[in-house]
Amino acid sequence: MVIDLTINIGHIITLIGTLIAFITWSQGMKSSIVSIDKRVAHIEAQLVQQTQLMITTAIITDRLASLEKRIEAVDSMRRKTIA
């Protein structure tokens, strides 16, 4: 049994095709990763905005509850003075 170690044009074409396919795949993956990174950054920015909005809403709700308590206290004091 003799092993033929010669390289012919078919081997070269196959190697070049494989290299081209790998380079194309890697570039496609790179662009996909960049696109995903941009989308994630946009989502993170939106989450920061929503977090700030929720904090502001909580502060306003707390202030509103405090004002309602003050109004009730003033109203109850006024009722006591009238009666």
WOCORSUL-V593882 format. One line per field, one symbol per residue. ss: DSSP state (2 for helix, 1 for strand, 0 for the rest). phi: phi as a letter, one per 20 degrees, with the letter a starting at -180 (. if undefined). burial: + if it has 24 or more other ideal C-beta (glycine too) atoms within 12 Angstrom, else -. Layout:
ss: ???
phi: ???
burial: ???
This chain:
ss: 00000000222222222222222222222222222222222222222222222222222222222222222222222222220
phi: .deeefddfffffffffffffffffffffffffffffffffffffffffffffffffffffffffffffffffffffffffff
burial: -----------------------------------------------------------------------------------
